[in-house]
Amino acid sequence: MDAFLTHLRAAVLGTLVLAVVTCGAYPLVVWGIAQAFFRDKADGSLILDKDGTVRGSRLIGQGFMGAIYFHPRPSAAGANGYDAANSGGSNLGPTSRKLADAIKDRVAAYRAENGLKETDTVPADAVTASGSGLDPHISPRNAELQAPRVAKARGLALEKVLAEIHAHTDPAGLGFLGEPGVNVLRLNLALDGR
């Protein structure tokens, strides 16, 4: 019986020590390091306007409607898209008829919305959702194709809108990982003058 109680006491003590370390001390140390060295990223890379109101995150896409705004990639996150609590793709594969029909409809809508000809190529990111459904970036080509619509709707010179696109294009990670991308939220906020 003494051996059993010794083993039980060691098991309970070990569980308590590990619980304190893994559920308390370790998360506090990681949180402290993140707050000390990476505060902006640790707090969600939030974008604030001039009065300190949170407008969104540089890392999470938002839906924008209307001719005056650049439109992000389609989103499959949640029932209506852009739901950060339900991040994820559609899980439709390349042979899916539903996906093919959705892309065909999106291509037609994109061309009509942006005044493109039937033969104009539409960027893939304009008609397909990202894996998370919350990608904050579009390709520079996608933004350039939307620029005439946005410039006309806002009454701005096309050159000014193209300059804003260039100013809000993030380079490839480390200069070679991935492709450059235009952050849609930052671009739209800049055009709104925030």
N, C-alpha and C positions, 0 to 999 in steps of 0.2 A: 504494500500500500504506500509506503514511503517513497518508493521509486516512482509510482504513478503520480503522486502529488508533486514530486520534484520535476517530472516531465511536464506536468500540467502548468506548474508555476513558470517554468522556462518558456513554454509555448505562449502563455498569456503575456508574460513580460516581453517576449520577442515581438508579439503582435502589437502591443502598445508602443514599443520603441519604433518599430517600422511605421506605424500609423502616424506618430508624431513627426517623424522625419519626412515621410512621403506625402502626407496630407497637410503638413504645417510648415516645417522648416524649409524644405526644398522649394515649394511654391513661393514662399516669402522671399527667399534668396533670388530666385529667377525674376520675380516681380520687381524687386529692388534694383537688380542689374538693368532690367529693361527700362525702368523709370529713370535711372541715372544716365544711361548711355544711349537709349533709343526711344526717348519719351514720345515723339510724334508718332512713330510706328506702333509703339505699345498702346497708345491711346486711340488707334484706329485710323491714323492718317487723315484726320478730319479737315474739311475745308470750311473755314469760317468767313462770313462776310464782314463788312466794315464795322457793324455793330456787335459782332461776336456771336451771331446766330449761326448754328451749324447748318450748312447747306448740303452736306453729304460727305462721302469719303472718296479720296483719290483712288481707292482700291475696289470700290463697289459701284457697278453700273446702275444707272437710273433710267427710267423711261421718260422720253421727252416727246411731246406731241406738238403739232402746229408747224407752219411753214417757217416761222422765225427761228426755229431751233434745229441744230444738227441732231439727227436721230441715231441712237446707238444700235448695236446688233440686236436682232430679235432675242428674246429671252424665253427659256423654257422653265424658269425658276418659279414654281407656284402656279396657281390657276390662271392668274392674269399677268404673269411675268414679273421680273425684278423683285421677287419676294426673297429677301436675304435669309429668312427662316426656312425656306424650302429650296435652297440652292441645289442645282443639279441640271443635267441635260435631259433631253427628251427620251434618250435611250432607243431612238429609232435608228435602225441600221441602214446601210447604203442601198439595200434592196427593198426598203419599205416604200410601198405605194403612197402611204400617208405622208411620209417625208418628201417624196418627189412632188406630190401635188402641192404641199405647203410651199416648197421652194419655188415652184412654177408660179404660184399666186404671188409670192413675195417679189419675184423678179418683175412681174407685170406691174405690181403696185409701185415698186421702186422706180421703174422707168417712167411711169405716168406722173408720179409725184415730183420727179426731178427733171422732167421735160426731155428725157432721153429718147433716142430713136430705137426702134425694134431691134436693130442690129448692134446697138451699143452693148459692150460687155459690162456686166454688173459684177462688182467684186464679191467674192464668196462671203466675206464677213458681213455684207449688207443683207444677206438672205438666209444665213445659217446661225444658229445659236452656239455659243461657246459651251464647253463642258460644264461650267458652273452655272451658266445662264446669267451671270452677273459681271461679265467682262466690261471694264470701264473704257476700253479703247476700241477705236475703229482704225482701219488702215488709212494712211494718208490719201490713197486713191479714192476711197469711199468718201472721205471728207471733201476732197476736191470736186467730186461729182455732185455733192450736195451744196457746195458753195454758191453757185449761181442762184439757186432757190432761196437760200438764206439771205444773200445780199439783196435780192429783189424785195423780199418780204420785209426786210429791215430798212430798206432805202439807203443802203450803204454801197460804196464802190466795191466791186469784186476784188480788187487788189487789196483793200483793207481786210476783207474776210480771209483771203488767202494768206495774208501776213499773220493773222491771228491763228490760223491753222498751223502755220510753220512754228509760231511761238509756243504752241501747246502740243507739239509733237515730241513724245518721249523717245529717246534713242533706244536701240536694241540693248538689252542687258549686258553690261560689261563691254559694250561696243560690238559684240558679235553673237550674243545669245538671243534668238528670236528675231522679230522684225520691229521696226519703229511703229509706234502707235500714237494716235491722237486721243487724248483724254477728253471725252465728250462733255463731262460735267464742267471741267475747268474751262473748256472752250466756250460753252454756252454762258457760263457766268461772266467770262471776260466780255463777251458780246453784249451782255445785259448791263455791263458797266459796274459790276459788283466788286 
